[in-house]
Amino acid sequence: MPPARAPQRRPSPAGWGRGWAAEGRGGTDTNAAEGDWRADVLDALAPHLPLALRAEVLSEALTVARTIEDSSARAQVLSALVPHLPPALLSEALTVARTIEDSYYHAQVLGALAPQLSGKLLQQRFEELLAVLPRCERALSLFVVSSFFPFLEACQGPKGLEEVRRAIVDTARWFP
């Protein structure tokens, strides 16, 4: 009988390119890895549960995400959870997102949160993103800003999006 294999982690979203934090850890951080897997399993389970249980399971997964010490792993788990969260849990997700100090992973989570937010909350996260982006790689910056295009279009209209397009082209020309 072949040896049992651990399940493979889901890949990071396209364009984020850093992969999961558990890679390269060498398995030495057992508690963090167990927290990552526990949150992943709860996230995978939630869509299959009745609505009444779903919020409870996702709340527990957020609690687990909060306890993950590695900021990259916390960001990956939180980014995976966000699309499934009911509106009542978004403020808790925002609280967890603010604990991520690494600019790369903080921006990644803000990009995942953007489609779930609206109004003042979305504007505040965009302003938060603008403060983080100068410390991020260009590819991630472009990817995350694209999550905010509907917000930018609503605020600035087509002219605002044209200015963003021009800024992207100019930046690529200036810094190839």
C-alpha positions in Angstrom: 0.0 0.0 0.0 1.5 3.4 -0.9 2.2 5.9 1.9 -0.6 8.4 2.6 0.0 11.8 1.1 -1.0 15.1 2.6 -3.6 17.0 0.6 -2.2 19.6 -1.8 -2.8 23.2 -0.9 -4.8 25.3 -3.3 -2.6 27.6 -5.4 -2.5 31.2 -4.7 -4.8 33.4 -6.9 -3.4 34.1 -10.4 -1.0 37.0 -10.4 -0.1 36.8 -6.7 2.7 34.3 -7.3 4.0 33.8 -3.8 2.2 30.6 -3.1 1.4 29.3 0.4 3.5 30.1 3.4 3.6 26.5 4.5 6.0 25.8 1.6 9.5 26.2 2.8 8.6 26.0 6.4 10.0 22.5 6.5 7.1 21.3 8.7 8.6 22.8 11.8 5.7 25.0 12.7 3.1 22.4 13.3 0.6 24.6 15.1 0.5 27.2 12.3 0.2 24.5 9.7 -2.6 22.9 11.5 -4.4 26.3 11.8 -3.9 26.8 8.1 -5.4 23.4 7.3 -8.2 23.8 9.7 -9.3 27.1 8.2 -9.0 25.6 4.7 -11.2 22.7 5.6 -13.8 24.9 7.3 -13.8 27.2 4.2 -14.3 24.2 1.9 -17.0 22.8 4.1 -19.0 26.0 4.5 -20.7 26.2 1.0 -22.1 22.7 1.6 -23.8 23.5 4.9 -27.3 24.9 5.4 -27.3 28.7 5.7 -27.9 28.6 9.4 -24.6 26.7 10.0 -22.6 28.4 7.3 -22.1 31.7 9.2 -21.1 29.8 12.3 -18.5 27.7 10.5 -17.1 30.8 8.6 -16.9 32.7 11.9 -14.9 29.8 13.4 -12.6 29.9 10.3 -12.0 33.6 10.8 -11.2 32.9 14.4 -8.6 30.3 13.2 -7.2 32.7 10.7 -6.7 35.3 13.4 -4.6 32.9 15.3 -2.2 32.1 12.4 1.1 33.8 13.2 2.6 33.7 9.8 1.2 36.8 7.9 1.5 35.2 4.5 -0.5 32.1 5.6 -3.0 34.4 7.4 -3.5 36.4 4.2 -3.9 33.3 2.1 -6.5 31.8 4.4 -8.3 35.2 4.7 -8.3 35.7 1.0 -9.9 32.3 0.5 -12.5 32.9 3.1 -13.6 36.4 2.0 -15.7 35.5 -1.1 -17.9 33.2 1.2 -18.4 35.6 4.1 -21.8 36.9 4.8 -22.0 40.7 5.3 -22.2 40.3 9.1 -18.7 38.8 9.2 -16.9 41.4 6.9 -16.0 43.7 9.8 -14.3 40.8 11.6 -12.4 40.0 8.3 -11.3 43.6 8.1 -10.0 43.4 11.7 -8.0 40.3 10.8 -6.7 42.0 7.6 -5.4 45.0 9.6 -3.2 42.6 11.6 -1.2 41.7 8.5 1.9 43.9 8.6 3.6 42.8 5.4 2.6 45.2 2.6 2.4 42.5 -0.1 0.0 40.3 1.9 -2.0 43.2 3.2 -2.6 44.4 -0.3 -3.5 40.9 -1.4 -6.3 40.7 1.3 -7.5 44.2 0.4 -7.9 43.1 -3.2 -9.9 40.1 -2.1 -12.1 42.2 0.2 -12.9 44.9 -2.4 -15.7 43.0 -4.3 -17.4 42.4 -1.0 -17.5 46.0 0.2 -19.4 49.1 -0.7 -19.8 52.7 0.2 -17.6 54.3 2.9 -16.1 51.0 3.8 -14.9 50.4 0.2 -13.5 54.0 0.0 -11.6 53.5 3.3 -10.1 50.2 2.1 -9.0 51.9 -1.2 -7.3 54.7 0.8 -5.7 52.0 2.9 -4.5 50.3 -0.3 -3.0 53.5 -1.6 -0.9 53.8 1.5 0.3 50.2 1.1 0.9 50.0 -2.7 4.2 52.0 -2.8 5.8 49.1 -0.9 4.5 46.4 -3.2 5.7 44.8 -6.4 4.2 46.3 -9.6 2.5 43.1 -10.7 0.6 42.8 -7.4 -0.2 46.5 -7.4 -1.8 46.3 -10.8 -3.7 43.1 -9.9 -5.0 44.5 -6.7 -5.9 47.9 -8.1 -8.1 46.1 -10.7 -10.2 44.9 -7.8 -11.1 48.5 -7.2 -12.0 49.4 -10.8 -15.8 49.4 -10.1 -15.3 51.7 -7.2 -13.1 54.0 -9.2 -15.6 54.1 -12.1 -18.4 54.9 -9.7 -16.4 57.8 -8.1 -14.6 59.1 -11.1 -16.5 57.9 -14.1 -14.9 56.9 -17.4 -12.5 59.8 -17.2 -11.2 58.5 -13.9 -10.6 55.1 -15.4 -8.8 56.7 -18.4 -6.5 58.5 -16.0 -5.7 55.2 -14.2 -5.0 53.5 -17.6 -2.7 56.4 -18.6 -0.9 56.2 -15.3 -0.3 52.4 -15.7 1.0 52.9 -19.3 3.2 55.9 -18.3 4.6 54.0 -15.3 5.4 51.0 -17.5 7.2 53.3 -19.9 9.2 55.1 -17.2 10.1 52.0 -15.2 10.3 49.1 -17.7 
